[in-house]
Amino acid sequence: MVIGSVQTLIGIGGYLVLIIILGLWYARRSNSTLEEYFLARRGFGPWVAAMSAEASDMSGWLLMGLPGVAYFTGYGEAFWTALGLFIGTWINWAVVAKRLRSYSQIADNAITLPEFFSKRFHDNKRILLSLSALICLVFFSIYVGAQLITFGKLFSYTFGANMTVMVILGAVIVLFYTLLGGIWAVGMSDLIQGLLMVSALVLVLGVGFVTAGGITTIAANLSAFPRFTDFFGIATPKMVNGVQEVINGVPQFGAGANYGFLVTVSTMAWGLGYFGMPQVLVRFMAIKKTSMIKSSRNIAVIWCFIAQAAAVLIGIVGRSYLPSLLTTAGDAENIFILLTTRFFPPLLAGIVLSGILAASMSTCDSQMLIVASSLANDLFRGVFKKDASEAAVLWVARAAMLIVAGFAVAIAITGNQSIFRVVSYAWAGFGASFGPLVLFSLFWKRTTFPAAVAGMLTGGIMVIVWKNLISKAGGIFAVYELLPAFILSALVIVVVSLVTDKPSSEIEKEFEEAKTAEF
């Protein structure tokens, strides 16, 4: 390994050591009780709650997936996806956060999202608990796999390391500090990681903008690519044997395509996913006081705007500066890495590239913890062994993390290598399975238990069916699977609620109490 690569590795290694130390530091505190391990005993302050929610939400998709889409096809898809996520972030914090924080405590102090569903509807048979836990296992395994792809791509592209080995190493590192420190280690590391992510994005964008020649030169370079800078269009790279054609150093594009109203709405539907993201929603539940939510919301929304705008623009600037170097959608996701290693001295490049690790690890650890809580607290203790001790539940949680890590490694090694596409599938799964139910649970008193079960199943199944069958028909059916699945789930919840017996007076009383509660 050359000296420059060694220095870059030192920069990245220093970051990894810091994160592991955090896990060790919070190990003793987090292992005291289940509520401490999974929900920090509702002790997150505004900054930790906001940054942890956003860092765990955006993942390696932010620094690699989103810039990659912008680099490969221009503004169209990247811009509308980012806008939908920004709007979804704001609405989630403004509408859902306070009610969920209060209602989860009123609902017999639920400490996980599946447990909240179960206690909200007085699900004595633990049906909702079991379904939610299984959905978490399936879609979080896919989601964690996407983060491990990020880890593998970083090290394989930067240092020429073996992709498989790096994927496994990433899983081991995240497992280590998450197993030890629980949500406190995750939350505090997310605070650092969120700040590192946005700093890395802004720094690379700023240097890239200047190095690429400023706005006039960038605009002139991109004007040669049809529909690349069109917000209501999308560039169409000419592909030969799966690789974009390049002639005399110039990447070849087709005439481009329209980004019509239906496609725009479909892309913005990414924002609907926020209402069903367990790793985000649990941060609302962990906030110390409801009065802190407004401050957290402001921090989160500002961070989201800066980070996503920078990510999209990095892809655009990268295409102008290095137009023909990355010729597949998967390779395009390396544009952030490529610009970083070209712009900065090796040691600084290592620190900046740690932003990618921050993005993937902050999501990976949160998702492993959510699955662990679902399988251990919700399934093991909630269904199979109700008298299990807290120590036993914690050990089952750790075993669950190992299982998820194994599934995720398999997905990362054998599956689709486009981070953007892998994340989009898992995002749709959670958004449609949990999103409508979260909204109706919090804001419609008439929602019934049968409707909750039907809506959850409908959303999850429809994502799979639409993605793998219906969307193949093309035309109006070629929309992001989250949109039709979310709508159908919501309709099923309304219809089934109206044709089944209304909730008990006790459930209605809790609902009314949650509307005005302050903690």
C-alpha positions in Angstrom: 0.0 0.0 0.0 1.4 3.4 -1.0 2.1 6.1 1.6 -0.9 8.2 0.6 -3.2 5.2 1.0 -1.7 4.5 4.5 -2.4 8.0 5.6 -6.0 7.8 4.3 -6.4 4.6 6.1 -5.1 6.2 9.3 -7.7 9.0 9.0 -10.5 6.4 8.6 -9.1 4.2 11.3 -9.0 7.0 13.8 -12.7 7.6 13.3 -13.5 3.9 13.8 -11.5 3.8 17.0 -13.5 6.8 18.3 -16.8 5.0 17.6 -15.7 1.8 19.3 -14.6 3.8 22.4 -18.1 5.3 22.5 -19.6 1.8 22.6 -17.3 0.8 25.5 -18.1 4.0 27.4 -21.8 3.5 27.3 -21.8 -0.3 27.8 -22.3 -0.3 31.5 -25.0 2.4 31.5 -27.0 0.9 28.6 -27.0 -2.6 30.0 -28.8 -1.7 33.3 -32.4 -2.1 32.0 -34.2 -2.9 28.8 -35.6 0.6 28.6 -32.1 2.0 29.0 -30.7 -0.3 26.3 -33.5 0.1 23.7 -34.9 3.6 24.5 -32.2 5.4 26.6 -34.8 5.7 29.4 -36.4 8.5 27.3 -33.3 10.6 28.0 -32.3 12.1 24.6 -31.8 15.9 24.4 -32.7 18.0 21.3 -29.4 17.7 19.5 -28.9 13.9 20.1 -32.5 13.1 19.1 -32.4 15.3 16.0 -29.0 14.2 14.7 -29.6 10.6 15.6 -32.9 10.5 13.7 -31.4 12.1 10.6 -28.1 10.3 10.6 -29.8 6.9 11.1 -32.3 7.8 8.4 -30.0 9.0 5.6 -27.4 6.2 5.6 -24.7 5.6 3.0 -27.4 6.4 0.5 -26.8 10.1 1.2 -23.1 10.2 0.4 -23.1 7.6 -2.3 -26.5 6.7 -3.6 -28.0 10.1 -4.1 -24.8 11.7 -5.7 -24.6 8.7 -7.9 -28.1 9.1 -9.3 -27.4 12.8 -9.9 -24.1 12.0 -11.7 -25.7 9.3 -13.9 -29.0 10.9 -15.0 -29.0 14.5 -13.9 -31.3 16.6 -11.7 -34.6 14.9 -12.4 -34.8 11.8 -10.1 -32.3 13.1 -7.6 -34.0 16.5 -7.0 -37.5 15.2 -6.6 -36.4 12.4 -4.4 -34.5 14.8 -2.1 -37.5 17.2 -2.1 -39.9 14.5 -1.1 -37.6 13.4 1.7 -37.2 17.0 2.9 -41.0 17.5 3.0 -41.5 14.2 4.7 -38.8 15.0 7.3 -40.5 18.3 8.2 -44.1 16.8 8.4 -42.9 13.8 10.5 -41.2 16.1 13.1 -44.1 18.6 13.0 -47.0 16.2 13.1 -46.0 12.8 14.4 -43.1 13.4 16.9 -45.0 14.9 19.8 -48.0 12.7 19.6 -46.0 9.5 19.4 -43.7 10.6 22.3 -46.8 11.0 24.5 -48.9 8.1 23.3 -46.0 5.6 23.6 -45.7 6.5 27.2 -49.5 6.4 27.9 -49.7 3.0 26.1 -48.1 1.3 29.1 -44.7 2.8 28.4 -44.1 1.0 25.0 -40.4 1.1 24.2 -40.5 -0.2 20.6 -42.7 0.6 17.6 -44.1 -3.0 17.4 -44.8 -2.8 21.2 -46.6 0.5 20.7 -48.9 -0.9 18.0 -49.7 -3.9 20.3 -50.4 -1.8 23.4 -52.2 0.9 21.4 -54.8 -1.6 20.3 -54.7 -3.8 23.4 -53.5 -6.7 21.3 -53.5 -9.5 24.0 -52.7 -12.2 21.5 -49.6 -10.3 20.3 -50.6 -10.6 16.6 -49.5 -7.0 15.8 -46.3 -7.6 17.8 -45.4 -10.7 15.9 -46.2 -9.2 12.4 -44.2 -6.1 13.1 -41.2 -8.0 14.4 -41.2 -10.2 11.3 -41.5 -7.2 8.9 -38.6 -5.6 10.8 -36.5 -8.7 10.3 -37.2 -8.9 6.5 -36.8 -5.3 5.5 -34.1 -4.3 7.9 -31.9 -7.2 6.7 -32.2 -5.7 3.2 -31.6 -2.2 4.6 -28.5 -3.2 6.6 -27.2 -5.1 3.5 -27.3 -1.8 1.6 -25.2 -0.1 4.4 -22.6 -3.0 4.2 -22.4 -2.5 0.4 -21.5 1.1 1.2 -18.7 0.0 3.6 -17.5 -2.5 1.0 -17.5 0.0 -1.9 -15.5 2.5 0.1 -12.7 0.2 1.0 -12.6 -1.7 -2.3 -12.6 1.4 -4.4 -10.2 3.4 -2.3 -7.7 0.8 -1.3 -8.4 -2.0 -3.8 -9.5 -4.3 -0.9 -11.6 -7.4 -1.4 -15.3 -6.4 -1.4 -16.5 -9.5 0.5 -13.9 -9.1 3.2 -14.7 -5.4 3.7 -18.5 -6.2 4.0 -17.8 -8.7 6.7 -15.4 -6.3 8.5 -18.0 -3.6 8.4 -20.6 -5.9 10.0 -18.2 -6.9 12.8 -17.3 -3.3 13.7 -20.9 -2.1 13.9 -22.0 -5.3 15.8 -19.2 -4.7 18.4 -20.2 -1.2 19.6 -24.0 -1.7 19.1 -23.9 -5.0 21.1 -22.1 -3.3 23.9 -23.6 0.2 24.2 -27.3 -0.1 23.0 -29.1 3.0 22.0 -26.9 5.4 24.0 -23.9 4.3 22.1 -25.9 4.6 18.9 -27.4 8.0 19.7 -24.1 9.6 20.8 -22.2 8.2 17.8 -25.0 9.4 15.5 -24.5 12.9 16.9 -20.9 12.8 15.9 -21.7 11.0 12.6 -24.4 13.5 11.6 -22.1 16.4 12.0 -19.3 14.6 10.2 -21.6 13.7 7.3 -22.8 17.2 6.6 -19.4 18.7 7.1 -17.9 16.2 4.6 -20.6 16.9 2.0 -20.3 20.7 2.2 -16.5 20.6 2.1 -16.4 18.3 -1.0 -19.0 20.4 -2.7 -17.2 23.7 -2.0 -13.9 22.5 -3.2 -15.4 20.6 -6.2 -17.3 23.7 -7.3 -14.2 25.8 -7.4 -12.0 23.1 -8.9 -14.6 22.4 -11.7 -14.4 26.0 -12.8 -17.4 27.6 -11.1 -21.0 27.8 -12.3 -20.3 29.1 -15.8 -18.0 26.3 -16.7 -20.1 23.6 -15.0 -23.2 24.8 -16.8 -21.4 24.8 -20.2 -20.1 21.3 -19.7 -23.4 19.9 -18.7 -25.3 21.6 -21.6 -23.9 19.0 -23.9 -25.9 16.2 -22.1 -29.6 16.3 -23.2 -32.1 16.8 -20.3 -29.3 16.5 -17.7 -30.1 19.8 -16.0 -33.9 19.6 -16.6 -35.9 19.3 -13.4 -38.8 17.8 -15.4 -36.6 15.6 -17.5 -34.1 12.8 -17.1 -30.9 12.1 -19.0 -30.6 8.7 -20.7 -27.0 7.4 -20.9 -26.4 5.3 -24.1 -25.5 1.9 -22.8 -23.4 -0.7 -24.6 -23.1 -4.1 -22.9 -24.3 -2.5 -19.6 -21.7 0.3 -19.8 -22.2 3.9 -20.9 -20.7 4.5 -24.3 -17.8 7.0 -24.3 -16.4 8.4 -27.6 -13.1 10.4 -27.6 -13.6 11.0 -23.9 -17.2 12.3 -24.2 -20.0 10.3 -22.5 -22.8 9.5 -24.9 -26.5 10.2 -24.1 -29.8 9.7 -25.8 -32.4 12.4 -26.3 -33.5 12.1 -22.7 -37.0 11.5 -21.4 -39.8 13.6 -19.8 -40.2 13.5 -16.1 -43.9 13.8 -16.1 -46.4 14.5 -13.3 -47.0 10.9 -12.3 -43.3 10.1 -12.2 -42.6 13.3 -10.2 -45.3 12.4 -7.6 -44.0 8.8 -7.5 -40.5 10.0 -6.8 -41.6 12.5 -4.2 -43.5 9.6 -2.5 -40.1 8.8 -0.9 -41.3 11.3 1.8 -44.2 9.0 2.8 -41.7 6.5 4.0 -40.8 8.6 7.0 -44.0 7.8 8.8 -43.1 4.2 8.9 -39.3 4.3 9.7 -38.8 2.5 13.0 -35.2 3.9 13.4 -36.6 7.5 13.1 -39.8 7.0 15.1 -38.0 5.5 18.1 -36.0 8.7 18.4 -39.2 10.6 18.9 -40.1 8.1 21.6 -36.7 8.6 23.3 -36.8 12.4 23.6 -36.6 13.5 27.2 -39.4 16.0 27.1 -42.1 16.9 24.6 -41.2 20.6 24.9 -37.8 19.7 23.3 -39.4 18.5 20.1 -39.6 21.9 18.4 -35.9 22.5 18.9 -35.1 19.0 17.6 -37.3 19.6 14.6 -35.5 22.8 13.6 -32.1 21.1 13.9 -33.3 18.1 11.9 -34.9 20.1 9.1 -31.9 22.4 8.6 -29.5 19.5 8.6 -31.7 17.6 6.1 -31.8 20.6 3.7 -28.1 21.3 3.7 -27.1 17.6 3.5 -29.4 16.6 0.6 -28.8 19.8 -1.4 -25.0 19.2 -1.1 -25.3 15.5 -2.1 -27.3 16.2 -5.3 -24.9 19.0 -6.3 -21.9 16.8 -5.7 -23.2 14.4 -8.4 -23.9 17.3 -10.8 -20.5 18.9 -10.2 -18.8 15.5 -10.5 -20.3 14.8 -13.9 -19.0 18.2 -15.2 -15.5 17.7 -13.7 -15.1 13.9 -14.6 -17.7 13.4 -17.3 -16.6 10.0 -18.6 -14.9 8.2 -15.7 -17.9 6.4 -14.1 -19.9 4.5 -16.7 -22.5 2.5 -14.8 -25.1 3.4 -12.2 -23.3 1.4 -9.6 -19.9 2.9 -10.4 -21.5 6.4 -10.4 -22.1 6.0 -6.6 -18.3 6.3 -6.1 -18.2 10.0 -7.2 -18.0 11.3 -3.6 -15.0 9.0 -3.0 -13.3 9.9 -6.2 -13.6 13.6 -5.7 -12.4 13.4 -2.1 -9.3 11.4 -3.0 -8.5 13.9 -5.8 -9.1 17.1 -3.9 -7.6 16.5 -0.5 -4.2 15.3 1.0 -4.4 11.6 2.0 -4.9 12.1 5.8 -7.6 14.7 5.3 -9.2 12.6 2.6 -9.4 9.8 5.2 -11.2 12.0 7.6 -13.6 13.2 4.9 -14.3 9.7 3.7 -15.2 8.8 7.3 -18.4 10.6 6.5 -19.4 7.7 4.3 -18.7 5.3 7.2 -20.6 7.7 9.5 -23.6 7.5 7.1 -23.7 3.8 6.7 -22.8 2.9 10.3 -25.3 5.4 11.9 -28.1 3.6 9.9 -26.7 0.1 10.3 -26.4 0.3 14.1 -29.9 1.8 14.5 -31.5 -0.9 12.3 -29.7 -3.7 14.1 -30.9 -2.4 17.4 -34.5 -2.1 16.2 -34.5 -5.7 14.9 -33.0 -6.9 18.1 -35.6 -5.1 20.2 -38.4 -6.5 18.0 -37.2 -10.1 18.1 -36.1 -10.1 21.7 -38.5 -7.8 23.5 -41.5 -8.1 21.3 -41.4 -11.7 20.0 -39.3 -13.6 22.7 -40.7 -11.9 25.8 -43.9 -10.6 24.3 -45.1 -13.9 22.8 -43.0 -17.0 23.7 -41.7 -16.4 27.2 -43.5 -13.6 29.0 -41.7 -14.2 32.2 -38.2 -13.9 30.7 -35.8 -11.8 32.8 -34.3 -8.6 31.4 -30.9 -10.3 31.2 -32.3 -13.1 29.1 -34.0 -10.6 26.8 -30.7 -8.7 26.3 -28.9 -11.9 25.4 -31.6 -12.8 22.9 -31.3 -9.2 21.5 -27.6 -9.8 20.9 -28.2 -13.1 19.2 -30.8 -11.4 17.0 -28.2 -8.8 15.9 -25.9 -11.6 14.9 -28.7 -13.2 12.8 -29.5 -9.9 11.1 -25.9 -9.2 10.4 -25.5 -12.6 8.8 -28.5 -12.0 6.5 -27.3 -8.5 5.6 -23.8 -9.8 4.7 -25.4 -12.3 2.4 -27.5 -9.7 0.7 -24.6 -7.3 0.4 -22.3 -9.9 -1.2 -24.8 -11.6 -3.5 -27.4 -8.9 -4.2 -27.9 -5.7 -6.2 -24.8 -3.5 -5.9 -26.7 -0.2 -6.4 -27.1 1.3 -2.9 -29.9 3.6 -4.1 -32.0 0.7 -5.5 -31.5 -1.6 -2.5 -32.4 1.2 0.0 -35.5 2.2 -2.1 -37.0 -1.3 -1.8 -36.5 -1.5 2.0 -37.7 2.1 2.4 -40.9 1.2 0.6 -41.4 -1.9 2.7 -41.4 0.0 6.0 -43.2 3.1 4.7 -46.2 1.1 3.4 -46.3 -1.5 6.2 -46.0 0.9 9.2 -46.6 4.4 7.8 -50.4 4.5 7.3 -50.9 2.6 10.6 -48.7 5.0 12.5 -50.8 8.0 11.2 -54.2 6.3 11.8 -53.1 5.0 15.2 -52.1 8.5 16.4 -54.9 10.6 14.8 -58.0 8.5 14.2 -59.7 7.2 17.2 -62.0 4.9 15.2 -59.1 2.8 14.0 -59.6 -0.8 15.0 -57.4 -3.8 15.7 -58.5 -5.8 12.7 -57.9 -2.8 10.5 -54.4 -2.4 11.9 -53.6 -6.0 11.1 -55.1 -5.8 7.6 -53.4 -2.5 6.8 -50.0 -3.7 7.9 -50.2 -6.8 5.9 -51.6 -5.0 2.8 -48.9 -2.5 2.8 -46.0 -5.0 3.1 -47.4 -7.5 0.6 -48.3 -4.8 -2.0 -44.7 -3.5 -2.0 -43.5 -6.9 -2.9 -46.2 -7.6 -5.5 -46.0 -4.2 -7.1 -42.2 -4.2 -7.3 -41.9 -7.7 -8.7 -45.1 -8.1 -10.8 -47.3 -5.1 -11.4 -44.6 -2.6 -12.2 -43.4 -4.9 -15.0 -46.4 -3.8 -17.1 -44.9 -0.3 -17.4 -46.8 2.9 -18.2 -48.8 4.2 -15.3 -47.8 1.1 -13.3 -44.1 1.9 -13.4 -44.3 4.0 -10.3 -42.3 3.7 -7.0 -44.0 0.8 -5.2 -44.3 2.8 -2.0 -47.0 5.1 -3.4 -49.6 2.6 -4.4 -48.9 0.3 -1.4 -49.2 3.3 1.0 -52.5 4.4 -0.5 -54.0 0.9 -0.6 -52.9 0.2 3.0 -54.6 3.5 4.2 -57.8 2.6 2.3 -57.9 -0.9 3.9 -57.5 0.6 7.4 -60.4 3.0 6.8 -62.7 0.4 5.3 -62.0 -2.3 7.8 -62.3 0.1 10.7 -65.7 1.2 9.5 -67.1 -2.3 9.1 -65.8 -3.7 12.4 -66.8 -2.9 16.0 -65.4 0.4 17.3 -62.6 0.3 19.9 -63.3 -0.2 23.5 -64.0 2.8 25.8 -60.6 2.2 27.5 -58.7 2.5 24.2 -60.7 5.6 23.3 -59.9 7.1 26.7 -56.1 6.6 26.2 -56.4 8.1 22.7 -58.0 11.3 24.1 -55.4 11.5 26.9 -52.6 11.3 24.3 -54.0 14.3 22.4 -53.2 16.7 25.2 -50.5 14.9 27.3 -47.2 16.6 28.0 -44.2 14.8 29.5 
